[in-house]
Amino acid sequence: MQPRTSIAWVTAALAASALSLAAHSAWAADPLKVGLVLPMSGPFASYGKQIEHGARLYLQQSGGTIAGRPVELIVKDDTGVAPEISKRAAQELVVKDKVDVLGGFGLTPSAFAAAPIATEAKKPMIVMNAAASAITTKSNYVLRVSHTLPQLTAPIADWAVKNGIRKVYTLVADFGPGHDAEAQFKKTFTAGGGEIVGEVRTPVKNPDFAPFLQKIKDIKPDAVFLFVPPGEQTVAFMKGFVERDLAKAGIRIVATGDLTEEDILDAVGDNALGLITSLQYSEVHNSPENAAYTRAYYAAYPKDRPNYMSVSGFDGMQLIARTLEKTGGDVTADKFMAAARGMSWTSPRGSIAIDPDTRDITQTIYIRKVERVDGKLQNVEFDAVANVRDPGKP
């Protein structure tokens, strides 16, 4: 005869297993709702388009399900740098649409505005582009799969000082990521023996670069460190830089890779040739995972080029999927966050991981040069720094 305590233990275990299976069945019966807050209109609409492309591409490859649950992707347009609209969109997704996970966030003001909603509603919040270092400190439910500006900036500053650039003028957009990029570049560059000979912060919307370019030309630094939101500002700056003969004067540009991302590279044109930048992804990154990703992307979106934002959308959905595999489909916020911390996988960009302490991403940052490859402008990687954490955090 078996001891009564053993029988009781087996009975309890079977009951617990039955409850777990019942709970899993209940989750599987319900759609998993993922709400994306993205700039789908306005000057930053390409951000939203690319992130949504990447997210939908992952769902296409997963058969539209995650952890056995059909996925409903709900996209809200926050129009760009409009924190109140971003906050309202996040509130609507939580209250009206009853989403399980918040995601997207193309720009830092959007992520800052939504973080309190994630805290109050206890919803995991996946940042797929916004890059100010402080974002993950605004809620214990924030995870990031994109990058931070200090993470991109330290490697390019280190490369510059090691490659004969001694005097730099910094020009950055006047908002959180620009401030982060400026601070990190100055810290790393001067620590290596470089000198900052001038600095300026430009308006986030519609800056006139002409007076800044003239001042830079007059000062004659070895290089300009540049961070502006990619898109129209990149095209305008590069056009002015060439027209005012700064390149002919021997002034170089070093920048974060936003400047030459694939979605706008063709618009910048030959003015971009030779530019040195740092970023976590290039369309021509040499790996089997990226070859598969780019093939699938062009098959789904033949009129667009895959860029780092699309990969962040793809990896944001991949993080949700891998986390729910660990939780058995349970998207309860605290269980989700515990399971996601320390998660690692191979992305189209390379090996990535979620830092268990900061909830930020650890990844390889590549140094790239713009060249023509098979007739197309591409960011060709020629150096790399592996396992880069966000240096903007302790």
C-alpha positions as CSV (number, residue, x, y, z in Angstrom):
1,M,0.0,0.0,0.0
2,Q,1.3,3.5,-0.9
3,P,1.8,6.0,1.9
4,R,-1.2,8.4,2.2
5,T,1.2,11.4,1.9
6,S,2.4,10.1,-1.5
7,I,-1.1,9.6,-2.8
8,A,-2.0,13.1,-1.6
9,W,1.1,14.6,-3.4
10,V,0.2,12.8,-6.6
11,T,-3.4,13.9,-6.4
12,A,-2.3,17.5,-5.8
13,A,0.2,17.4,-8.7
14,L,-2.4,16.0,-11.1
15,A,-4.9,18.7,-10.0
16,A,-2.3,21.4,-10.5
17,S,-1.4,20.0,-14.0
18,A,-5.1,20.0,-14.9
19,L,-5.5,23.6,-13.8
20,S,-2.4,24.5,-15.8
21,L,-3.7,22.8,-18.9
22,A,-7.1,24.4,-18.4
23,A,-5.5,27.8,-18.1
24,H,-3.3,27.2,-21.2
25,S,-6.4,26.1,-23.1
26,A,-8.2,29.3,-22.1
27,W,-5.3,31.4,-23.3
28,A,-5.1,29.5,-26.5
29,A,-8.8,30.1,-27.2
30,D,-8.4,33.9,-26.9
31,P,-6.5,36.0,-29.4
32,L,-3.3,37.6,-28.3
33,K,-3.8,41.3,-28.8
34,V,-0.6,43.4,-29.5
35,G,-1.1,47.2,-29.8
36,L,1.5,49.3,-31.6
37,V,1.8,53.0,-31.1
38,L,3.6,54.3,-34.2
39,P,4.0,57.4,-36.4
40,M,2.0,56.3,-39.4
41,S,1.5,59.9,-40.8
42,G,3.6,63.0,-40.7
43,P,7.3,63.5,-41.2
44,F,8.2,60.3,-39.4
45,A,5.7,58.0,-41.1
46,S,8.5,55.8,-42.6
47,Y,9.4,54.8,-39.0
48,G,5.9,53.4,-38.4
49,K,5.8,51.8,-41.8
50,Q,9.0,49.9,-41.3
51,I,8.3,48.8,-37.8
52,E,4.8,47.5,-38.8
53,H,6.4,45.8,-41.8
54,G,8.8,43.9,-39.6
55,A,6.1,42.9,-37.1
56,R,3.7,41.7,-39.8
57,L,6.5,39.8,-41.5
58,Y,7.2,37.9,-38.3
59,L,3.5,37.0,-37.9
60,Q,3.4,35.9,-41.6
61,Q,6.3,33.5,-40.9
62,S,4.7,32.2,-37.7
63,G,1.4,31.5,-39.3
64,G,-0.3,34.4,-37.5
65,T,0.0,32.7,-34.1
66,I,2.2,33.0,-31.0
67,A,2.3,30.2,-28.4
68,G,-0.7,28.7,-30.1
69,R,-2.8,31.9,-29.8
70,P,-4.0,33.8,-32.9
71,V,-2.5,37.3,-32.9
72,E,-4.4,40.5,-33.5
73,L,-2.1,43.4,-34.3
74,I,-3.7,46.8,-33.6
75,V,-1.9,49.9,-34.9
76,K,-2.6,53.4,-33.6
77,D,-1.1,56.5,-35.3
78,D,0.5,59.0,-33.0
79,T,1.7,61.3,-35.9
80,G,5.3,61.6,-34.6
81,V,6.5,64.0,-31.9
82,A,3.2,64.3,-30.1
83,P,3.3,62.9,-26.6
84,E,-0.3,63.6,-25.8
85,I,-1.5,61.7,-28.8
86,S,0.9,58.9,-28.0
87,K,-0.5,58.7,-24.4
88,R,-4.1,58.8,-25.6
89,A,-3.3,56.0,-28.2
90,A,-1.8,53.8,-25.5
91,Q,-4.8,54.4,-23.2
92,E,-7.2,53.5,-26.0
93,L,-5.3,50.3,-26.7
94,V,-5.4,49.3,-23.0
95,V,-8.9,50.4,-22.1
96,K,-10.9,50.0,-25.3
97,D,-9.0,47.4,-27.3
98,K,-7.8,45.5,-24.2
99,V,-4.4,44.6,-25.6
100,D,-2.1,42.2,-23.9
101,V,1.1,43.9,-24.9
102,L,2.0,47.4,-25.9
103,G,4.7,48.0,-28.6
104,G,6.1,50.3,-31.2
105,F,7.1,53.8,-30.1
106,G,9.0,55.3,-33.0
107,L,10.3,58.3,-31.0
108,T,11.4,59.0,-27.5
109,P,8.6,61.5,-26.5
110,S,6.1,58.8,-27.5
111,A,7.7,56.1,-25.3
112,F,8.1,58.5,-22.3
113,A,4.4,59.4,-22.6
114,A,3.2,55.8,-22.7
115,A,5.4,54.3,-19.9
116,P,3.1,55.4,-17.1
117,I,0.2,53.7,-18.9
118,A,2.2,50.4,-19.0
119,T,2.9,50.8,-15.2
120,E,-0.7,51.6,-14.3
121,A,-2.2,48.9,-16.5
122,K,0.5,46.3,-15.8
123,K,1.2,45.7,-19.5
124,P,4.5,44.7,-21.0
125,M,5.8,47.5,-23.3
126,I,8.2,46.6,-26.1
127,V,10.1,49.7,-27.4
128,M,10.9,49.1,-31.1
129,N,12.8,52.3,-31.9
130,A,12.8,55.1,-29.4
131,A,16.4,55.5,-28.3
132,A,16.8,57.7,-25.2
133,S,18.7,55.8,-22.6
134,A,16.3,56.7,-19.8
135,I,13.2,55.1,-21.4
136,T,13.6,51.7,-19.6
137,T,13.8,53.6,-16.2
138,K,10.4,55.0,-16.6
139,S,8.5,51.8,-16.0
140,N,9.4,48.3,-14.7
141,Y,7.4,46.9,-17.6
142,V,9.5,48.4,-20.4
143,L,11.7,46.3,-22.6
144,R,13.7,47.5,-25.6
145,V,14.7,45.6,-28.8
146,S,16.1,48.5,-30.8
147,H,19.1,50.5,-29.5
148,T,20.1,53.5,-27.4
149,L,22.0,56.4,-28.8
150,P,24.9,56.0,-26.3
151,Q,25.1,52.4,-27.5
152,L,25.6,53.5,-31.1
153,T,27.7,56.6,-30.3
154,A,30.5,55.2,-28.1
155,P,31.8,52.8,-30.9
156,I,31.9,55.6,-33.6
157,A,33.6,58.0,-31.2
158,D,36.2,55.4,-30.4
159,W,36.7,54.6,-34.1
160,A,37.1,58.3,-34.9
161,V,39.9,59.0,-32.3
162,K,41.7,55.8,-33.4
163,N,41.6,56.8,-37.0
164,G,43.3,60.2,-36.9
165,I,40.3,62.5,-36.2
166,R,41.4,64.9,-33.5
167,K,39.0,67.9,-33.6
168,V,35.2,67.5,-33.9
169,Y,32.2,69.8,-34.0
170,T,29.0,68.1,-32.8
171,L,25.6,68.8,-34.3
172,V,22.6,67.0,-32.8
173,A,18.8,67.4,-32.7
174,D,17.6,69.1,-29.6
175,F,15.7,66.2,-27.9
176,G,16.5,63.3,-25.6
177,P,18.3,61.0,-28.1
178,G,20.3,63.9,-29.4
179,H,21.4,64.9,-25.9
180,D,22.3,61.3,-25.2
181,A,24.4,61.0,-28.4
182,E,26.1,64.4,-27.8
183,A,27.0,63.5,-24.2
184,Q,28.3,60.0,-25.1
185,F,30.3,61.2,-28.1
186,K,32.0,63.9,-26.0
187,K,32.8,61.5,-23.2
188,T,34.3,58.8,-25.3
189,F,36.0,61.0,-27.8
190,T,37.7,63.3,-25.2
191,A,38.7,60.3,-23.1
192,G,40.6,59.0,-26.1
193,G,42.5,62.4,-26.5
194,G,40.1,64.1,-29.0
195,E,38.9,67.7,-28.7
196,I,35.4,69.1,-29.2
197,V,35.8,72.5,-31.0
198,G,32.2,73.5,-31.2
199,E,28.7,72.2,-30.6
200,V,25.1,73.0,-31.5
201,R,21.6,71.6,-30.9
202,T,19.2,72.0,-33.8
203,P,15.3,72.1,-33.6
204,V,13.6,68.7,-34.0
205,K,11.2,70.1,-36.6
206,N,12.3,72.0,-39.8
207,P,15.7,73.2,-38.8
208,D,17.6,75.5,-41.1
209,F,21.1,74.0,-41.3
210,A,22.7,76.8,-43.4
211,P,24.0,79.0,-40.6
212,F,25.4,75.9,-38.7
213,L,27.1,74.6,-41.8
214,Q,28.8,78.0,-42.4
215,K,30.0,78.1,-38.8
216,I,31.4,74.6,-39.1
217,K,33.2,75.5,-42.3
218,D,34.7,78.6,-40.6
219,I,36.0,76.6,-37.6
220,K,37.5,73.9,-39.9
221,P,37.3,70.8,-37.6
222,D,38.6,67.4,-38.8
223,A,35.0,66.1,-38.7
224,V,31.4,66.7,-37.7
225,F,29.6,64.3,-35.4
226,L,26.0,64.3,-36.6
227,F,22.8,63.0,-35.1
228,V,19.5,64.2,-36.7
229,P,16.2,62.2,-37.1
230,P,16.5,60.2,-40.3
231,G,14.5,61.4,-43.3
232,E,14.1,64.9,-44.7
233,Q,16.7,66.3,-42.3
234,T,19.4,63.9,-43.4
235,V,18.7,64.8,-47.1
236,A,18.8,68.5,-46.3
237,F,22.0,68.4,-44.2
238,M,23.9,66.3,-46.7
239,K,22.8,68.5,-49.6
240,G,24.0,71.6,-47.7
241,F,27.2,70.0,-46.7
242,V,28.2,69.2,-50.3
243,E,26.9,72.5,-51.7
244,R,28.9,74.5,-49.2
245,D,32.0,72.5,-50.1
246,L,32.7,71.3,-46.5
247,A,33.8,67.9,-47.9
248,K,36.2,69.7,-50.3
249,A,37.5,71.6,-47.3
250,G,38.6,68.3,-45.8
251,I,35.8,68.1,-43.2
252,R,34.5,64.6,-42.6
253,I,31.3,63.3,-41.2
254,V,31.0,60.6,-38.5
255,A,27.5,59.7,-37.4
256,T,25.1,57.2,-36.0
257,G,23.7,55.0,-38.7
258,D,20.3,56.7,-38.6
259,L,21.9,59.1,-41.1
260,T,22.2,56.6,-43.9
261,E,19.5,54.0,-43.1
262,E,18.2,52.1,-46.1
263,D,14.8,53.7,-46.3
264,I,16.3,57.1,-47.2
265,L,19.7,56.2,-48.6
266,D,18.6,56.4,-52.2
267,A,17.1,59.9,-51.5
268,V,20.5,61.1,-50.1
269,G,22.1,59.7,-53.2
270,D,25.8,60.0,-54.0
271,N,26.2,62.6,-51.3
272,A,26.3,59.7,-48.9
273,L,29.2,57.9,-50.5
274,G,32.1,57.3,-48.1
275,L,30.1,58.3,-45.0
276,I,31.2,56.3,-41.9
277,T,28.5,55.4,-39.4
278,S,27.7,53.0,-36.6
279,L,24.5,51.0,-36.3
280,Q,23.3,47.5,-35.3
281,Y,22.1,46.5,-38.8
282,S,22.8,46.8,-42.5
283,E,20.7,45.3,-45.3
284,V,23.9,43.6,-46.5
285,H,24.8,42.2,-43.1
286,N,26.4,38.8,-44.0
287,S,24.5,36.1,-42.2
288,P,22.1,33.3,-43.1
289,E,19.4,34.8,-40.9
290,N,19.7,38.2,-42.7
291,A,19.7,36.6,-46.1
292,A,16.4,34.8,-45.2
293,Y,15.0,38.0,-43.7
294,T,15.8,40.3,-46.7
295,R,14.4,37.7,-49.2
296,A,11.2,37.5,-47.2
297,Y,11.0,41.3,-46.8
298,Y,11.3,42.0,-50.5
299,A,8.8,39.2,-51.3
300,A,6.3,40.9,-48.9
301,Y,7.1,44.6,-49.6
302,P,8.8,44.8,-53.0
303,K,8.6,48.6,-53.1
304,D,10.6,49.2,-49.9
305,R,14.0,48.4,-48.5
306,P,14.5,46.6,-45.1
307,N,16.2,48.7,-42.5
308,Y,17.0,48.6,-38.8
309,M,13.5,49.7,-37.8
310,S,11.9,46.9,-39.7
311,V,14.3,44.4,-37.9
312,S,13.3,45.9,-34.5
313,G,9.6,45.3,-35.4
314,F,10.5,41.7,-36.4
315,D,12.5,41.2,-33.2
316,G,9.8,42.8,-31.0
317,M,7.4,40.2,-32.1
318,Q,10.0,37.5,-31.8
319,L,10.6,38.6,-28.2
320,I,6.9,38.3,-27.4
321,A,6.8,34.8,-29.0
322,R,9.9,33.5,-27.2
323,T,8.7,34.8,-23.9
324,L,5.3,33.3,-24.2
325,E,6.9,30.0,-25.1
326,K,8.5,30.1,-21.7
327,T,5.3,31.2,-19.9
328,G,3.1,28.7,-21.7
329,G,1.1,31.5,-23.3
330,D,0.6,33.4,-20.0
331,V,1.1,37.2,-20.8
332,T,0.6,38.4,-17.2
333,A,3.0,41.3,-16.9
334,D,5.1,40.2,-14.0
335,K,5.5,36.6,-15.4
336,F,6.2,38.1,-18.9
337,M,9.0,40.4,-17.6
338,A,10.6,37.6,-15.5
339,A,10.7,35.3,-18.5
340,A,12.0,38.0,-20.9
341,R,14.9,39.1,-18.8
342,G,18.1,37.5,-20.1
343,M,16.4,36.2,-23.2
344,S,18.8,35.8,-26.1
345,W,18.5,34.8,-29.8
346,T,20.0,35.2,-33.2
347,S,18.4,38.1,-35.1
348,P,18.9,39.2,-38.7
349,R,21.3,41.7,-37.2
350,G,23.3,39.1,-35.3
351,S,23.3,37.8,-31.7
352,I,21.1,39.9,-29.3
353,A,20.0,39.6,-25.7
354,I,17.8,41.4,-23.2
355,D,20.0,42.7,-20.3
356,P,18.5,41.1,-17.2
357,D,19.3,44.1,-15.0
358,T,18.3,47.1,-17.3
359,R,15.8,45.4,-19.6
360,D,17.7,47.0,-22.5
361,I,19.3,45.3,-25.4
362,T,22.9,44.0,-25.7
363,Q,24.1,43.6,-29.3
364,T,26.9,44.0,-31.8
365,I,27.4,47.5,-33.2
366,Y,28.9,47.7,-36.7
367,I,31.1,50.4,-38.2
368,R,30.0,50.8,-41.8
369,K,30.9,52.8,-44.9
370,V,28.5,53.8,-47.7
371,E,29.5,52.2,-51.0
372,R,27.8,51.1,-54.2
373,V,27.2,47.3,-54.2
374,D,25.8,45.9,-57.4
375,G,24.7,49.4,-58.4
376,K,22.9,50.1,-55.1
377,L,24.0,52.3,-52.2
378,Q,24.7,50.1,-49.2
379,N,26.1,50.4,-45.7
380,V,29.0,48.0,-45.9
381,E,30.2,46.7,-42.5
382,F,34.0,46.7,-42.0
383,D,34.4,46.6,-38.2
384,A,32.3,45.5,-35.3
385,V,32.2,45.8,-31.5
386,A,30.4,42.8,-29.9
387,N,28.2,42.6,-26.9
388,V,27.7,46.3,-26.4
389,R,25.5,47.2,-23.5
390,D,24.0,50.7,-23.1
391,P,26.9,52.8,-21.7
392,G,24.3,55.4,-20.7
393,K,23.4,53.2,-17.7
394,P,25.6,52.1,-14.8
